Every structure is written in structure tokens, then in C-alpha cells.
Amino acid sequence: MKNNILNRLVDVLPRDLLVDLTDMGVTKAREAHEIIRDHTTLYGKSARGAEGQIRFRIMEQGFQESCEKYGGLLLEGGLVEGSDLRIFQPFMRFSGEEGDIGVVLGLASMPAKGEMPVKNMSRRAGVSLNYNLTPRLALDESDPKPGDIFVLFLVARDPAKSGQIEEIAIGIIDSNYEDFLFYEAIEKFVARYAPPTDIHDDDSDVVSEPLVKLKTKRSIYIPPESDNDDDEKQEDDI
């Protein structure tokens, strides 16, 4: 089961997407810290709370933009495919070559490295796709059949350094939202992909590059327009 899941993730999720999302997460965390530091008088617990909210919202926007760049499709109508379950976060679907199986990718903040993210309305709906990943008796034809799986791009802030990230990972949560079915730090996960190949006239000039390379330059942060979310969306915290 685990190998099948890994094969699907590697086949469906572009390697460069994960590298870009990693760079985005680090950059946006720094931007959120600078916004609070330079443009508010908040400090202590209030500053950390506000920074966390801003960090997730600007990461959320960067997440959607990066996914769209690599062909990810926003779930239309705020519904999980094949169900009437509503979502209030951007969940992006990537499909395999045949288009019949796919990965629904979401973004979540972890309270700490390796810890389960907050269980909110959107993620509870998302993990319902992972029912078939949990071993169970197949008694009749009414049992759920394999289809899309729900995967999270997970980010944990550094508790000791404001504006820094402690870990970024890929995780799959079981349909009961009780445990990770799969969890792996992004550096280890990206190493599963075949390294990019470049054509060189002289192999002696080839210099190996790390698979996950963080960008040294960051874009100027443009505050998103405020919108009036409904009461249900307000529950969809980080």
C-alpha cells in the first residue's frame, strides 16, 4: 500500500512544484514576520498570533498560484469531487497521465514538526478521500473504491526564531483524522524523484545541485484585498 501511494505521488505531483512550494513557504514566513515587525506595534503572544494568521493567508495565496503554474486545478464550487462536502480552502487537483486518478493537494500549518494540523471543516472533508487507504474488510460492492487521495503540504514554523521555518513535509492523514498514514520531510521526499538531467559538452564541468534549493531573492509582498468571508469560512483557521 505504501509503495503504491508513493508511486502515485511521484507520478502525479511535479518535482519542480514541490521545490517552488518549499521556496514559497520559507519566503512567505519571512514576509509575515517583517509585516508584524515593521508595520505594527504588537509584541509577545499577540505578535506571534497575528504573524501566524498572516503567514498562513499569504502562503495560501502563494500555494494556489504555484499549483496553477504546474497545472493544478482548483476544486470547483468549493466541493470535494464526487461528494457534497464543502471546502473553504484552496484544494488543488493534479491528475495522472490517464486523468482517471489524481491527488488533491492542500496546505496546512503544523503546530510543531511532525504534529497533526488543526482539524477544520475543509480538511475533514478532504481526508474523506483517504477512506480506501486504510486496511479494512471488503465485504460487498458498496465499499468505497480507489480514487483521488488527499495530500497535505505541511509547514511548521520555527518556535525559537520568528520568521523561520523548522520543517516542511508531505503528509497523508487517515479518513478518521487520527494519524498520519504517510509523513516525510520535503528534502527526503523530493530525493525520491530522478534528478533533473542537463546536457553538457564536458561532463567534468557538471556541478551537482541540491534537489531542494531555496530562493535567495523574494518578491515584494502585495497585501491581498480584504474580503468578507462567511461564518463557516472563519472556522477554517490555520
C-alpha positions in Angstrom: 0.0 0.0 0.0 2.7 2.5 1.0 4.7 1.9 -2.2 1.5 2.4 -4.3 0.9 5.7 -2.6 4.5 6.9 -3.1 4.4 5.9 -6.7 1.3 7.9 -7.3 2.6 10.9 -5.5 5.8 10.9 -7.5 4.0 10.2 -10.8 1.3 12.9 -10.3 3.0 15.8 -8.3 5.7 17.6 -10.3 9.1 17.7 -8.6 9.5 21.4 -9.5 6.2 22.2 -7.9 7.4 20.9 -4.6 10.6 22.8 -4.9 8.7 26.0 -5.7 6.3 25.4 -2.8 9.2 24.9 -0.4 10.8 28.2 -1.5 7.4 29.9 -1.3 6.8 28.7 2.3 10.2 30.0 3.5 9.7 33.3 1.8 6.2 33.9 3.0 7.1 33.1 6.6 9.8 35.8 6.5 7.4 38.3 4.9 4.8 37.7 7.6 7.4 38.3 10.3 8.5 41.5 8.6 4.9 42.8 8.3 4.3 42.4 12.0 7.7 43.7 13.0 7.8 46.8 10.7 4.1 47.8 10.4 2.5 47.1 13.8 3.2 47.7 17.5 2.4 44.2 18.5 4.7 42.1 20.6 4.8 38.9 22.5 1.9 36.5 22.2 -0.2 39.0 20.2 2.5 39.4 17.7 3.0 35.7 17.3 -0.7 35.1 16.8 -1.1 37.8 14.2 2.1 36.6 12.4 0.7 33.1 12.2 -2.6 34.3 10.7 -0.9 36.5 8.1 1.7 33.8 7.4 -0.9 31.2 6.5 -3.1 33.6 4.4 -0.2 34.7 2.2 1.1 31.2 2.0 -2.4 30.1 0.9 -2.3 32.6 -1.9 1.2 31.6 -2.9 0.2 27.9 -2.7 -2.7 28.3 -5.2 -0.6 30.4 -7.6 2.2 27.9 -7.6 -0.1 24.9 -8.1 -1.8 26.6 -11.0 1.5 27.3 -12.6 2.1 23.5 -12.7 -1.4 22.6 -14.0 -3.2 22.1 -10.7 -6.9 22.8 -10.9 -8.8 24.4 -8.1 -11.7 22.3 -6.9 -14.7 24.0 -8.5 -17.6 25.2 -6.4 -15.9 24.6 -3.1 -16.8 20.9 -3.3 -14.8 17.7 -2.8 -15.1 15.8 -6.1 -17.7 13.1 -6.1 -19.3 14.3 -2.9 -21.4 17.1 -1.4 -18.7 18.0 1.1 -17.9 21.7 1.1 -14.4 23.2 1.5 -13.2 26.7 2.3 -9.5 26.5 1.4 -7.9 26.2 -2.0 -7.5 22.5 -2.7 -5.7 21.8 -6.0 -6.2 18.7 -8.0 -3.4 17.1 -10.1 -4.2 14.1 -12.3 -2.1 11.3 -13.8 -1.4 10.8 -17.4 -4.7 9.0 -18.0 -6.6 11.6 -15.9 -8.5 8.9 -14.1 -6.6 9.0 -10.8 -5.3 12.1 -9.0 -4.0 13.8 -6.0 -5.9 16.6 -4.2 -3.3 18.8 -2.6 -3.9 21.1 0.3 -1.9 23.4 2.5 -1.7 23.2 6.3 0.3 24.5 9.2 1.6 22.1 11.8 1.7 23.2 15.5 5.2 21.7 15.6 7.4 19.4 13.5 5.6 16.1 12.7 2.4 17.1 14.6 -1.1 16.8 13.1 -2.5 20.1 11.7 -5.7 21.6 13.1 -8.8 19.6 12.1 -11.0 22.1 10.4 -14.0 21.8 8.1 -12.0 21.7 4.8 -9.5 19.1 6.0 -12.2 16.9 7.5 -13.8 16.9 4.0 -10.5 16.3 2.3 -9.5 13.3 4.3 -12.7 11.5 3.4 -11.0 10.7 0.1 -8.5 8.6 2.0 -11.0 6.0 3.2 -9.7 3.3 0.9 -6.1 3.8 2.1 -7.0 2.3 5.5 -6.9 -1.6 5.6 -10.4 -3.0 6.0 -12.6 -5.9 5.0 -14.1 -5.6 1.5 -17.4 -7.2 2.1 -19.5 -6.0 -0.8 -19.6 -3.8 -3.9 -20.8 -0.8 -1.8 -17.3 -0.3 -0.3 -15.6 2.8 -1.5 -13.4 2.3 -4.5 -9.9 3.7 -5.0 -9.9 7.2 -6.5 -8.3 10.5 -5.6 -6.3 10.8 -2.5 -5.9 13.9 -0.3 -2.4 15.0 0.5 -1.2 18.0 2.6 1.8 20.2 2.0 2.7 20.8 5.7 4.7 23.7 7.2 5.9 24.0 10.8 7.3 27.4 12.0 10.5 27.5 14.0 9.4 28.1 17.6 12.7 29.6 18.5 13.1 32.0 15.6 10.4 34.3 14.3 10.0 34.3 10.6 11.8 31.0 10.2 10.5 27.5 9.2 11.5 24.4 11.2 10.2 21.8 8.8 8.3 21.4 5.5 6.8 18.0 4.8 4.3 15.9 2.7 1.6 14.1 4.7 -1.4 12.0 4.2 -4.0 11.8 7.1 -6.3 8.9 7.6 -10.0 9.3 6.9 -10.8 9.4 10.7 -8.3 12.3 11.1 -6.4 10.4 13.8 -3.0 9.8 12.4 -0.6 10.2 9.5 -0.7 7.4 7.0 2.4 8.9 5.5 4.7 11.7 6.6 8.1 12.7 5.2 10.2 15.8 5.3 10.3 17.5 1.9 14.0 17.1 1.4 13.7 13.3 1.7 10.6 13.1 -0.4 12.0 15.2 -3.3 15.0 12.9 -3.3 12.7 10.1 -4.5 12.5 11.8 -7.9 15.0 11.1 -10.6 17.4 14.1 -10.6 16.9 16.6 -13.4 19.1 15.8 -16.4 21.0 18.6 -18.3 23.1 18.1 -21.5 26.7 19.2 -21.1 29.5 19.1 -23.6 32.0 18.3 -20.9 30.9 16.1 -18.0 33.8 17.4 -15.9 32.0 20.8 -15.7 28.9 19.4 -14.2 28.3 20.6 -10.7 25.7 18.8 -8.6 22.9 20.9 -7.1 20.7 20.2 -4.1 17.3 18.9 -5.1 15.6 21.4 -2.9 17.2 24.8 -3.4 15.7 27.9 -1.6 15.4 31.1 -3.5 17.8 33.9 -2.3 15.5 36.6 -3.6 11.9 37.2 -2.6 9.1 39.0 -4.3 7.7 42.2 -2.9 4.7 41.4 -0.8 1.4 43.0 -2.0 -1.3 42.8 0.6 -4.4 40.9 -0.8 -7.7 42.7 -0.9 -9.8 42.1 2.2 -12.9 40.1 1.7 -15.9 39.3 3.8 -15.8 35.6 4.4 -18.9 33.8 5.7 -19.1 32.5 9.2 -18.2 28.9 8.1 -15.0 30.1 6.4 -14.0 31.8 9.6 -13.8 28.4 11.2 -11.2 27.3 8.7 -8.2 28.6 10.7 -4.6 27.6 10.1 
